[in-house]
């Protein structure tokens, strides 16, 4: 009996890797409830839990597609469809404050034209594997993919900042065709409007514009997020916030409130850590509250310039 186990195992392995059976189960998945794209690193289908299960199923079959892989992903697909039907109500709703994160790869378009589609897709998959698990681990949710970047939401600035720096650390290991991608990031806290599976509103635009200020791979954060962030979080991550000044040839940011201030998070190495603006702000709060020159509506000094970008 035991002597026959290897033969049975080999037979099952051949069946499991049968291209015709894999194609058949895959066709069944296309007509089953739910989104059959669950499991692909480039797919945004499903809840965070479904995404994690799908990623595990995909990575466990790294050597190729198999019948068991397709059946497993099909089960996740159907389960996720049922979850959506009963609506467990785990999504933020209109009026809830969230922290929005936009990411983008620097110089991606020009690089992809040079290397072609195959290398481009490989890079995007590796970036997805590097970025999205840290986002999920910090209670983030990828809302949509924007070519070489993503839009995600987090419950608070702390989760967002921690996730971003974990993702950047993972990105350091990504290399395709001799190219190491650099990611610029925009972080903003507000109350956007959820529309279906998407989020819209001024706060979404602010986060996107902050990301656009990221230049060659910086992490940009608005004052709205920084005001809610404990300075010790930045110290733990080895970063400090500093003034961002728009370059002379850079266009002014359009479509955002005039009083939005954007800061840059910078990694410091050695020496004395600079005193961050956030700690200066906190230490002077009491004095500023008693300053008669401050306006009543925003708390900003009437002597301070109002601009879309700090120092811009």
Backbone torsions as a table, in degrees:
resi	resn	phi	psi	omega
1	UNK	NA	-48.6	-179.4
2	UNK	-65.0	-34.4	-179.1
3	UNK	-62.8	-24.0	-178.1
4	UNK	-85.1	-7.8	-177.2
5	UNK	-62.0	-45.1	178.6
6	UNK	-58.5	-38.8	-179.3
7	UNK	-65.1	-42.1	178.8
8	UNK	-65.1	-40.7	179.2
9	UNK	-62.4	-42.5	178.8
10	UNK	-64.6	-39.8	179.7
11	UNK	-64.3	-43.7	179.3
12	UNK	-64.1	-38.4	178.7
13	UNK	-61.6	-41.3	179.0
14	UNK	-65.3	-41.9	178.9
15	UNK	-64.0	-42.7	-176.7
16	UNK	-64.3	-30.2	-178.3
17	UNK	-98.3	5.8	-179.6
18	UNK	-61.2	120.4	-177.7
19	UNK	-62.8	-37.0	-179.0
20	UNK	-67.5	-41.1	178.6
21	UNK	-69.5	-38.7	177.0
22	UNK	-60.7	-44.8	179.4
23	UNK	-63.5	-37.5	-179.9
24	UNK	-65.0	-47.3	179.9
25	UNK	-65.6	-35.5	178.4
26	UNK	-65.0	-38.2	176.5
27	UNK	-64.4	-38.1	177.5
28	UNK	-62.2	-37.2	-180.0
29	UNK	-64.8	-30.5	-179.1
30	UNK	-69.2	-21.8	179.9
31	UNK	-105.6	-6.8	178.7
32	UNK	-77.0	158.2	177.7
33	UNK	-59.5	149.6	177.9
34	UNK	93.9	-177.7	-176.5
35	UNK	-100.2	117.3	-177.0
36	UNK	-75.2	2.0	177.0
37	UNK	-83.0	-6.3	178.7
38	UNK	-57.4	131.7	179.6
39	UNK	110.3	-23.4	176.7
40	UNK	-79.6	131.1	180.0
41	UNK	-56.1	-21.9	179.8
42	UNK	-93.9	3.5	-179.5
43	UNK	-93.9	141.6	175.6
44	UNK	-103.9	14.0	-174.9
45	UNK	-68.0	142.1	168.5
46	UNK	87.7	169.5	178.6
47	UNK	-74.0	170.2	175.8
48	UNK	-55.0	-40.1	179.8
49	UNK	-63.0	-44.6	179.1
50	UNK	-64.7	-38.0	179.4
51	UNK	-62.9	-41.5	179.6
52	UNK	-63.9	-45.6	179.0
53	UNK	-62.8	-42.0	179.6
54	UNK	-63.5	-41.7	178.1
55	UNK	-62.4	-41.4	-179.5
56	UNK	-63.3	-44.2	179.5
57	UNK	-62.7	-38.0	-179.3
58	UNK	-70.0	-43.0	-178.7
59	UNK	-71.7	-29.8	-178.8
60	UNK	-70.7	-16.2	180.0
61	UNK	-117.0	42.4	-172.9
62	UNK	-61.3	-22.6	-177.2
63	UNK	-81.2	-7.3	178.1
64	UNK	152.7	168.3	179.3
65	UNK	-76.3	139.6	178.9
66	UNK	-134.6	166.3	178.9
67	UNK	-63.3	-44.2	-178.6
68	UNK	-63.5	-36.0	177.3
69	UNK	-62.9	-46.7	-178.6
70	UNK	-65.0	-38.0	178.2
71	UNK	-66.0	-41.8	179.2
72	UNK	-63.1	-45.5	178.5
73	UNK	-66.9	-33.7	176.6
74	UNK	-62.8	-38.5	178.5
75	UNK	-65.3	-42.3	177.3
76	UNK	-63.1	-41.0	180.0
77	UNK	-59.0	-48.6	-179.0
78	UNK	-67.5	-41.1	178.3
79	UNK	-60.7	-42.2	-179.5
80	UNK	-65.3	-37.7	177.5
81	UNK	-62.9	-40.8	178.6
82	UNK	-66.4	-38.7	179.4
83	UNK	-61.5	-42.3	179.4
84	UNK	-66.1	-34.9	-178.2
85	UNK	-64.6	-44.1	-178.9
86	UNK	-81.6	-12.6	175.3
87	UNK	50.7	84.1	-178.7
88	UNK	-69.9	-12.1	175.6
89	UNK	71.9	35.4	-179.4
90	UNK	-95.8	9.9	-178.2
91	UNK	-96.7	145.5	172.0
92	UNK	-61.0	153.1	-178.7
93	UNK	-118.1	175.4	-179.3
94	UNK	-57.1	134.7	-179.6
95	UNK	95.3	-17.3	177.9
96	UNK	-73.6	137.9	177.1
97	UNK	-84.2	131.2	178.6
98	UNK	-135.2	166.3	174.2
99	UNK	-108.2	126.0	-175.0
100	UNK	-101.1	136.1	179.2
101	UNK	-125.9	128.9	171.6
102	UNK	-114.7	138.9	175.2
103	UNK	-125.4	159.9	-178.3
104	UNK	-160.1	144.9	177.9
105	UNK	-93.5	128.7	-178.2
106	UNK	-70.9	129.9	176.1
107	UNK	66.1	20.8	-174.9
108	UNK	-65.6	-44.5	-174.7
109	UNK	-59.7	-48.6	-178.6
110	UNK	-65.8	-36.5	178.8
111	UNK	-66.8	-43.8	-176.5
112	UNK	-65.1	-33.0	177.7
113	UNK	-64.4	-35.1	-177.5
114	UNK	-75.3	-36.9	-172.1
115	UNK	-97.0	-19.2	178.8
116	UNK	93.7	175.0	-171.7
117	UNK	-67.9	-40.5	-175.0
118	UNK	-61.5	-49.5	178.9
119	UNK	-66.8	-35.2	178.9
120	UNK	-61.4	-47.9	179.4
121	UNK	-65.4	-36.5	178.1
122	UNK	-63.5	-42.2	178.5
123	UNK	-63.2	-44.4	-179.1
124	UNK	-62.6	-38.2	178.3
125	UNK	-66.9	-43.4	179.6
126	UNK	-65.2	-38.2	177.7
127	UNK	-65.2	-40.5	178.6
128	UNK	-61.7	-42.3	179.6
129	UNK	-66.7	-32.1	-179.9
130	UNK	-77.7	-38.5	-171.0
131	UNK	-89.1	-44.4	-168.8
132	UNK	-72.1	-38.5	176.4
133	UNK	-58.0	-43.9	175.3
134	UNK	-61.6	-34.8	177.5
135	UNK	-64.2	-46.5	179.9
136	UNK	-64.4	-38.5	-178.4
137	UNK	-64.1	-25.3	179.8
138	UNK	-102.4	27.1	177.4
139	UNK	65.5	24.0	176.4
140	UNK	-85.9	163.6	178.3
141	UNK	-137.9	122.6	176.7
142	UNK	-75.7	117.8	-176.7
143	UNK	-84.4	-43.4	178.9
144	UNK	-161.2	156.7	177.3
145	UNK	-102.2	135.7	-175.6
146	UNK	-118.5	69.7	-177.4
147	UNK	68.9	-102.4	-178.2
148	UNK	-98.8	11.0	178.9
149	UNK	-136.7	179.9	178.6
150	UNK	-137.8	159.4	167.2
151	UNK	-113.8	131.0	-179.5
152	UNK	-137.1	158.2	175.6
153	UNK	-123.2	149.0	179.9
154	UNK	-133.4	158.0	-179.2
155	UNK	-70.2	-21.9	-177.5
156	UNK	-162.3	165.4	-179.4
157	UNK	-62.3	-35.2	-179.0
158	UNK	-59.6	-47.8	179.3
159	UNK	-61.1	-41.4	-178.1
160	UNK	-64.0	-47.0	-177.7
161	UNK	-65.7	-43.3	178.4
162	UNK	-61.4	-43.4	-179.1
163	UNK	-63.9	-41.8	-178.7
164	UNK	-61.1	-44.1	-177.1
165	UNK	-75.4	-29.2	172.6
166	UNK	-67.4	-39.2	178.9
167	UNK	-66.9	-39.6	179.1
168	UNK	-64.9	-36.2	177.0
169	UNK	-64.9	-41.4	178.0
170	UNK	-67.6	-34.0	179.2
171	UNK	-63.0	-25.9	-179.2
172	UNK	-62.9	-19.0	-179.5
173	UNK	-92.5	-4.4	-176.6
174	UNK	-87.0	129.5	175.7
175	UNK	-152.0	128.4	179.0
176	UNK	-135.9	126.8	179.0
177	UNK	53.6	39.5	179.0
178	UNK	77.0	4.4	-176.9
179	UNK	-106.0	129.3	174.7
180	UNK	-108.7	111.6	-175.5
181	UNK	-70.7	150.0	174.2
182	UNK	-116.6	137.6	-174.7
183	UNK	-114.1	126.6	171.9
184	UNK	-100.3	150.5	-169.6
185	UNK	-138.1	143.0	172.2
186	UNK	-123.3	132.5	-178.0
187	UNK	-126.6	130.0	179.1
188	UNK	-150.1	142.4	179.5
189	UNK	-109.7	130.9	-179.6
190	UNK	-169.2	-163.2	-177.9
191	UNK	-127.1	74.2	178.6
192	UNK	-70.5	170.1	-178.4
193	UNK	-100.1	124.0	175.2
194	UNK	-77.6	124.7	177.4
195	UNK	-123.0	102.3	-174.7
196	UNK	64.0	-125.0	177.8
197	UNK	-95.2	4.8	-177.3
198	UNK	-110.0	169.9	176.7
199	UNK	-130.1	135.5	-176.7
200	UNK	-132.5	165.5	175.8
201	UNK	127.5	175.6	-177.4
202	UNK	-60.3	-39.5	-177.1
203	UNK	-64.6	-32.8	175.5
204	UNK	-65.2	-43.5	178.9
205	UNK	-62.5	-40.5	179.5
206	UNK	-60.7	-45.0	179.7
207	UNK	-62.0	-41.4	179.5
208	UNK	-65.3	-41.0	179.5
209	UNK	-67.7	-36.4	177.2
210	UNK	-61.1	-42.6	178.1
211	UNK	-61.3	-38.3	-179.6
212	UNK	-62.9	-24.5	177.8
213	UNK	-78.5	-2.9	-173.1
214	UNK	-73.3	-4.5	174.4
215	UNK	55.4	-123.7	-172.8
216	UNK	-93.2	21.0	174.7
217	UNK	130.1	35.8	-178.6
218	UNK	-95.0	159.8	172.5
219	UNK	-101.9	117.2	-178.5
220	UNK	-108.4	142.4	-177.3
221	UNK	-140.2	139.0	179.8
222	UNK	-83.1	162.1	178.5
223	UNK	-61.2	-33.5	-179.7
224	UNK	-58.7	-39.8	177.3
225	UNK	-76.7	-41.9	-176.0
226	UNK	-64.4	-34.0	179.8
227	UNK	-62.6	-27.7	-178.3
228	UNK	-95.9	-1.5	-174.2
229	UNK	-97.9	124.6	176.9
230	UNK	-64.7	125.1	-178.9
231	UNK	-56.6	-24.4	179.8
232	UNK	-66.2	-24.4	177.8
233	UNK	-64.3	-44.3	179.1
234	UNK	-65.4	-38.2	178.8
235	UNK	-63.2	-40.8	178.2
236	UNK	-61.1	-36.1	-177.8
237	UNK	-85.0	-7.2	179.9
238	UNK	73.8	33.2	179.9
239	UNK	-127.8	161.3	177.6
240	UNK	-137.7	148.3	178.1
241	UNK	-91.7	141.9	-178.8
242	UNK	-139.7	165.1	-179.1
243	UNK	-64.9	135.2	172.3
244	UNK	-102.7	126.3	177.6
245	UNK	-117.4	126.1	-179.0
246	UNK	-67.6	134.1	178.5
247	UNK	-65.5	156.0	-177.4
248	UNK	-60.3	-32.8	-177.3
249	UNK	-94.4	-2.0	-179.9
250	UNK	-83.7	135.8	-179.9
251	UNK	-70.2	152.5	175.5
252	UNK	-67.5	147.3	179.6
253	UNK	-74.3	133.5	-178.6
254	UNK	-110.7	155.2	171.6
255	UNK	81.6	16.6	178.2
256	UNK	-131.2	155.9	179.7
257	UNK	-56.6	147.9	-174.9
258	UNK	-66.3	-26.0	-175.3
259	UNK	-94.0	10.5	177.4
260	UNK	-71.0	129.6	178.3
261	UNK	-114.6	130.9	-178.3
262	UNK	-112.8	131.4	178.4
263	UNK	-113.8	166.6	177.7
264	UNK	-118.8	135.3	175.5
265	UNK	-94.8	125.5	-173.5
266	UNK	-123.5	133.8	176.6
267	UNK	-78.2	130.1	178.1
268	UNK	-105.7	146.8	-178.0
269	UNK	-132.9	116.0	175.4
270	UNK	70.5	171.7	177.9
271	UNK	69.2	-163.7	-179.9
272	UNK	-87.8	130.5	-179.7
273	UNK	-68.4	129.9	178.4
274	UNK	-61.9	151.4	176.8
275	UNK	-77.9	118.1	-175.1
276	UNK	-72.4	153.7	177.5
277	UNK	-57.6	-36.6	-176.9
278	UNK	-62.4	-38.4	179.7
279	UNK	-72.0	-34.0	176.4
280	UNK	-63.9	-43.5	179.7
281	UNK	-59.7	-46.0	-177.3
282	UNK	-65.7	-40.2	-176.3
283	UNK	-70.6	-21.3	-177.8
284	UNK	-104.6	6.0	-176.3
285	UNK	-55.5	-46.1	-175.6
286	UNK	-63.2	-44.4	-179.4
287	UNK	-65.2	-38.2	-179.4
288	UNK	-67.7	-33.8	-178.9
289	UNK	-62.6	-27.3	-178.5
290	UNK	-95.6	4.5	-178.2
291	UNK	-78.8	113.8	-177.3
292	UNK	-66.7	-15.1	-179.1
293	UNK	-81.9	-3.5	-178.4
294	UNK	-81.4	142.2	178.7
295	UNK	-74.8	153.4	-173.9
296	UNK	-77.4	-26.9	-172.1
297	UNK	-84.3	-38.2	-174.3
298	UNK	-113.8	-14.9	-176.7
299	UNK	79.0	4.7	-179.8
300	UNK	-87.8	139.9	178.1
301	UNK	-62.6	137.5	178.7
302	UNK	-65.9	-15.4	178.3
303	UNK	-84.9	-14.0	-177.7
304	UNK	-82.2	137.7	177.7
305	UNK	-70.2	147.9	176.2
306	UNK	-106.5	123.3	-179.1
307	UNK	-148.5	159.9	-177.9
308	UNK	-71.0	-23.0	179.0
309	UNK	-135.0	135.6	-178.9
310	UNK	-57.8	128.9	178.2
311	UNK	74.4	3.5	-176.3
312	UNK	-82.5	NA	NA
